[in-house]
Amino acid sequence: MRPTLDELFDLCRDFKLISDVEQDGDEYKIQCKDESFEVSGKEAAILVRGLLIGHFAFHTRDDLSLANWLS
């Protein structure tokens, strides 16, 4: 089962990849380091997955881009 978007946000906060998320309807404003992103729900999911994959790839040197993300 895939993690929910809220669970992905929580993981990103835990690893200090994002500092704040504000939701306005179907849009999200995500504060990531010194940048702010205004994105749709689908774009937010892509952004946080990319942040998490990059974080783990950097720290473990594993190629998580080959991970099988279940639908």
Secondary structure as the mmCIF struct_conf table of DSSP 4:
data_model
#
loop_
_struct_conf.conf_type_id
_struct_conf.id
_struct_conf.beg_label_comp_id
_struct_conf.beg_label_asym_id
_struct_conf.beg_label_seq_id
_struct_conf.end_label_comp_id
_struct_conf.end_label_asym_id
_struct_conf.end_label_seq_id
HELX_LH_PP_P HELX_LH_PP_P1 ARG A 2 THR A 4
HELX_RH_AL_P HELX_RH_AL_P1 LEU A 5 ASP A 14
TURN_TY1_P TURN_TY1_P1 PHE A 15 LYS A 16
BEND BEND1 LEU A 17 LEU A 17
BEND BEND2 SER A 19 SER A 19
STRN STRN1 ASP A 20 ASP A 24
TURN_TY1_P TURN_TY1_P2 GLY A 25 ASP A 26
STRN STRN2 GLU A 27 CYS A 32
TURN_TY1_P TURN_TY1_P3 LYS A 33 ASP A 34
STRN STRN3 GLU A 35 SER A 40
HELX_RH_AL_P HELX_RH_AL_P2 GLY A 41 THR A 60
HELX_RH_3T_P HELX_RH_3T_P1 LEU A 64 LEU A 66
#
